[in-house]
Amino acid sequence: MKQSIVTLGFLLVMQTSIFAEKVIYTHGMNLVESHELCQDTRIGESKCNVWKGITPIGDYVLVGYDGRRDPLLAEPTSGTVRLLQILNKYCRKDQGQSCRLVNESLGGFTAAATISKYNQTGIYNILYATQLVSAEGGSEVASLGDTAIQILRAVFGITTGPIDNLADSRDAIQALVVTKARSSFDHNRNNGSIFYHVAATKSIFIAEPFLPGKDDSLVAMHSSCGYRKAGAFSKCMGEKVKSCDLCFWEKAQNVTPWDGHKMHPLVPNGGLNIGHMQGHDDTNLQKPIN
């Protein structure tokens, strides 16, 4: 009996430890306002108006950065700078801390770049990252100029106000031009942190002509699945493709994701039939991954 109690106690301690790590939530792009005041807060607090009605799981804090700007800039309110501040507070290995990341859209790009560039010595004990409709590989929409703004307005549901009101957001949009996003840092350098991807496939008609393969209205699968190369894909984590559908003389080549990038265990390889803005709705996808 005593042994059973000890075993039960051990299991409870282990279960508690699974849920005890800090969850750092890196939000995505903002078109009309900055979320820098949300740093180190939780959704629902008075100064933070991120994602009405959505509450992430666990002991989480928001990174809180200016999602209208290029997140890799060396500026006080940029994504990388703000994420590093939170990592230094909650995720230092030398202080016995651990954390996991949940990143959405532009936040997936921001977090992957931060880990690649600034955790090469393993100073941060990042257990893994959940990439919700991640724009880590960029988006073809970002190359469309004012058309990109119109698509973003449709996706974000912004129906009023002139385009000039969204001018500040062009900086973040340009960071996600596919060639720039893929060359901004070494995506294969995950420094021991696994990336679990959640891809979506419900597009809108205005975006489909510009995004290759399956897409969620803003990000194509080559980006949200973490593929090594851009292209038209219909599923995640390894797909044989040709350079063109009618190249009968060409043998299909298998394309693989970046090192350490995997499919989220709750998501099928074909992705979820949801749009980009619903990527954070299912809180089950934010729970710890065993």
C-alpha positions as CSV (number, residue, x, y, z in Angstrom):
1,M,0.0,0.0,0.0
2,K,2.8,2.4,0.9
3,Q,4.5,1.6,-2.4
4,S,1.3,2.4,-4.2
5,I,1.0,5.8,-2.5
6,V,4.6,6.7,-3.3
7,T,4.0,5.7,-6.9
8,L,0.8,7.7,-7.1
9,G,2.6,10.7,-5.6
10,F,5.4,10.4,-8.1
11,L,2.9,10.3,-11.0
12,L,1.2,13.4,-9.6
13,V,4.5,15.2,-9.4
14,M,5.3,14.2,-12.9
15,Q,1.9,15.3,-14.2
16,T,2.2,18.6,-12.4
17,S,5.6,19.1,-14.0
18,I,4.2,18.6,-17.4
19,F,1.8,21.5,-17.0
20,A,4.1,23.7,-14.8
21,E,6.3,25.2,-17.5
22,K,5.7,28.8,-18.6
23,V,3.8,29.1,-21.9
24,I,5.0,32.0,-24.0
25,Y,2.4,33.1,-26.6
26,T,3.8,35.0,-29.6
27,H,0.9,36.7,-31.4
28,G,0.8,37.5,-35.1
29,M,0.5,40.6,-37.2
30,N,-1.6,43.6,-36.2
31,L,-2.9,45.9,-38.9
32,V,-4.3,48.9,-37.1
33,E,-2.8,48.9,-33.6
34,S,0.2,47.8,-31.7
35,H,0.1,45.1,-29.0
36,E,3.3,46.2,-27.4
37,L,1.4,47.2,-24.2
38,C,0.4,43.5,-23.9
39,Q,3.9,42.4,-23.0
40,D,4.0,39.9,-20.1
41,T,0.2,40.0,-19.7
42,R,-2.7,37.6,-20.2
43,I,-5.5,37.9,-22.6
44,G,-8.4,39.7,-21.0
45,E,-6.3,42.1,-18.9
46,S,-7.4,45.7,-19.2
47,K,-4.5,46.9,-21.4
48,C,-4.5,43.9,-23.7
49,N,-7.2,43.4,-26.4
50,V,-5.8,40.4,-28.3
51,W,-8.3,37.8,-29.7
52,K,-11.6,38.5,-28.0
53,G,-13.0,35.4,-26.4
54,I,-9.9,33.3,-26.9
55,T,-8.0,32.2,-23.9
56,P,-4.8,30.1,-24.4
57,I,-4.1,27.1,-22.1
58,G,-1.8,27.0,-19.2
59,D,0.5,29.4,-17.3
60,Y,0.9,31.7,-20.3
61,V,2.1,35.2,-21.0
62,L,1.9,37.2,-24.2
63,V,5.1,38.4,-25.8
64,G,3.5,41.7,-26.7
65,Y,5.3,43.4,-29.6
66,D,4.5,45.8,-32.4
67,G,3.0,43.5,-35.0
68,R,2.9,46.2,-37.6
69,R,6.7,46.2,-37.9
70,D,9.3,43.8,-39.1
71,P,9.8,41.6,-36.1
72,L,13.5,41.1,-36.7
73,L,14.4,44.7,-36.4
74,A,16.7,45.8,-33.6
75,E,14.1,48.1,-32.1
76,P,12.7,48.2,-28.5
77,T,9.2,47.0,-29.5
78,S,10.1,44.5,-32.2
79,G,9.1,40.9,-32.0
80,T,12.6,39.4,-31.5
81,V,13.6,41.9,-28.9
82,R,10.4,41.5,-26.9
83,L,10.5,37.7,-27.1
84,L,14.1,37.7,-25.8
85,Q,13.0,39.8,-22.9
86,I,10.3,37.2,-22.0
87,L,12.7,34.3,-22.5
88,N,15.2,35.9,-20.2
89,K,12.5,36.3,-17.5
90,Y,10.9,32.9,-17.7
91,C,13.0,30.4,-19.6
92,R,16.7,30.6,-18.5
93,K,18.2,27.1,-18.2
94,D,20.8,28.4,-15.8
95,Q,18.0,29.4,-13.5
96,G,16.2,26.1,-13.6
97,Q,13.4,27.4,-15.8
98,S,11.7,25.9,-18.8
99,C,9.0,27.1,-21.2
100,R,7.2,26.1,-24.4
101,L,6.1,28.5,-27.1
102,V,2.8,28.9,-28.9
103,N,3.2,31.1,-32.0
104,E,0.6,32.3,-34.4
105,S,1.1,33.5,-38.0
106,L,3.9,36.2,-38.0
107,G,4.6,35.0,-34.5
108,G,5.8,31.6,-36.0
109,F,8.3,33.5,-38.1
110,T,9.4,35.7,-35.1
111,A,9.9,32.7,-32.7
112,A,11.7,30.5,-35.2
113,A,14.1,33.4,-36.1
114,T,14.7,34.1,-32.4
115,I,15.5,30.5,-31.6
116,S,17.7,30.1,-34.6
117,K,19.7,33.2,-34.0
118,Y,19.8,33.6,-30.2
119,N,19.6,30.1,-28.6
120,Q,22.7,28.5,-30.2
121,T,24.3,28.1,-26.8
122,G,21.2,26.6,-25.3
123,I,20.8,29.4,-22.7
124,Y,17.0,29.1,-23.1
125,N,15.3,25.9,-22.1
126,I,12.6,25.9,-24.8
127,L,11.0,22.5,-24.7
128,Y,9.1,22.9,-28.0
129,A,7.1,25.3,-30.1
130,T,3.5,25.0,-31.4
131,Q,3.3,26.8,-34.8
132,L,-0.4,27.9,-35.4
133,V,-0.8,28.7,-39.1
134,S,2.8,29.8,-39.1
135,A,4.2,32.2,-41.6
136,E,7.7,30.9,-41.0
137,G,8.3,30.4,-44.7
138,G,6.7,33.7,-45.7
139,S,3.6,34.4,-47.9
140,E,3.2,35.2,-51.5
141,V,0.6,37.7,-50.5
142,A,3.3,39.9,-49.1
143,S,4.7,40.6,-52.6
144,L,1.4,42.1,-53.8
145,G,1.7,45.7,-52.6
146,D,-1.7,47.4,-51.9
147,T,-3.4,44.2,-53.1
148,A,-1.9,42.5,-50.0
149,I,-3.5,45.2,-47.8
150,Q,-6.9,44.5,-49.4
151,I,-6.5,40.7,-48.8
152,L,-5.5,41.3,-45.2
153,R,-8.5,43.6,-44.7
154,A,-10.8,40.9,-46.0
155,V,-9.2,38.2,-43.8
156,F,-9.1,40.4,-40.7
157,G,-12.6,41.7,-41.3
158,I,-11.6,45.4,-41.5
159,T,-14.3,47.0,-43.6
160,T,-13.8,50.7,-43.0
161,G,-11.0,53.3,-43.3
162,P,-8.7,54.1,-46.1
163,I,-5.7,52.0,-47.0
164,D,-3.3,54.7,-45.8
165,N,-4.5,53.9,-42.2
166,L,-2.7,50.5,-42.6
167,A,0.5,52.0,-44.0
168,D,2.4,51.1,-40.8
169,S,1.7,47.4,-41.4
170,R,3.6,47.4,-44.7
171,D,6.8,46.9,-42.7
172,A,5.6,43.6,-41.3
173,I,4.2,42.5,-44.6
174,Q,7.5,43.1,-46.4
175,A,9.3,40.9,-43.8
176,L,7.2,38.0,-45.1
177,V,8.0,38.2,-48.8
178,V,8.8,34.5,-49.4
179,T,12.4,35.0,-50.6
180,K,13.2,37.4,-47.7
181,A,11.5,35.3,-45.0
182,R,13.4,32.2,-46.1
183,S,16.8,33.9,-46.3
184,S,16.4,35.9,-43.1
185,F,17.8,33.1,-40.9
186,D,18.7,29.4,-40.9
187,H,15.4,27.6,-40.5
188,N,17.2,24.3,-40.0
189,R,18.9,25.6,-36.9
190,N,16.3,24.7,-34.3
191,N,18.9,24.4,-31.5
192,G,17.1,21.4,-29.9
193,S,13.6,22.9,-30.0
194,I,11.0,20.9,-31.9
195,F,8.4,22.8,-34.0
196,Y,4.9,21.3,-34.2
197,H,2.9,22.7,-37.1
198,V,-0.8,23.4,-37.4
199,A,-1.7,24.0,-41.1
200,A,-5.1,25.1,-42.4
201,T,-6.7,24.9,-45.9
202,K,-9.8,27.1,-45.9
203,S,-9.0,29.9,-48.4
204,I,-11.0,32.9,-49.7
205,F,-11.4,33.6,-53.4
206,I,-9.5,36.9,-53.4
207,A,-6.3,35.1,-52.1
208,E,-6.4,31.8,-53.9
209,P,-4.9,33.0,-57.2
210,F,-1.8,34.2,-55.5
211,L,-1.0,31.4,-53.1
212,P,0.4,28.0,-54.4
213,G,-1.3,24.7,-53.5
214,K,-3.5,24.6,-50.4
215,D,-3.7,27.7,-48.3
216,D,-5.6,29.2,-45.4
217,S,-6.2,32.6,-47.2
218,L,-2.9,34.2,-46.1
219,V,-0.3,31.4,-45.8
220,A,0.3,28.5,-48.2
221,M,1.2,25.0,-46.9
222,H,4.9,25.4,-47.8
223,S,5.1,28.0,-45.1
224,S,2.6,26.7,-42.5
225,C,4.1,23.1,-42.8
226,G,7.7,24.3,-42.5
227,Y,8.8,22.9,-45.9
228,R,12.4,23.4,-47.0
229,K,11.3,25.0,-50.3
230,A,8.4,27.0,-51.5
231,G,5.9,25.3,-53.8
232,A,2.4,24.0,-54.3
233,F,1.6,21.4,-51.6
234,S,-1.6,19.7,-50.6
235,K,-0.3,18.0,-47.4
236,C,2.4,18.4,-44.8
237,M,5.6,16.6,-43.8
238,G,6.8,15.2,-47.1
239,E,5.2,15.3,-50.5
240,K,6.4,14.3,-53.9
241,V,6.0,17.2,-56.4
242,K,7.1,18.2,-59.9
243,S,8.1,21.6,-61.0
244,C,4.9,21.7,-63.1
245,D,1.9,19.5,-63.3
246,L,2.4,18.7,-67.0
247,C,6.1,17.8,-66.8
248,F,5.5,14.1,-67.7
249,W,9.2,13.6,-68.3
250,E,10.1,14.7,-64.9
251,K,10.3,12.5,-61.8
252,A,8.5,13.8,-58.7
253,Q,10.9,14.7,-56.0
254,N,10.1,14.3,-52.3
255,V,10.3,17.6,-50.4
256,T,10.9,17.5,-46.6
257,P,10.4,20.0,-43.8
258,W,13.2,21.9,-42.1
259,D,15.1,20.0,-39.4
260,G,13.1,19.6,-36.2
261,H,9.8,20.6,-37.8
262,K,6.9,18.1,-37.4
263,M,3.2,17.9,-37.8
264,H,1.1,18.6,-34.6
265,P,-0.1,15.2,-33.4
266,L,-3.7,16.3,-33.4
267,V,-3.7,17.6,-37.0
268,P,-3.9,15.4,-40.1
269,N,-1.3,15.8,-42.8
270,G,-3.9,17.4,-45.0
271,G,-4.4,20.2,-42.5
272,L,-7.5,21.6,-40.8
273,N,-10.5,22.9,-42.8
274,I,-10.3,26.3,-41.1
275,G,-9.2,29.8,-42.2
276,H,-6.2,31.7,-41.0
277,M,-8.1,33.7,-38.4
278,Q,-9.4,30.5,-36.8
279,G,-5.9,29.1,-36.2
280,H,-6.1,30.0,-32.5
281,D,-9.7,29.0,-31.9
282,D,-9.2,25.3,-30.8
283,T,-7.5,25.5,-27.4
284,N,-6.8,21.8,-27.6
285,L,-4.0,22.6,-30.0
286,Q,-2.4,24.8,-27.4
287,K,-2.2,22.1,-24.7
288,P,1.0,20.4,-23.8
289,I,2.2,17.8,-26.3
290,N,3.4,14.6,-24.7
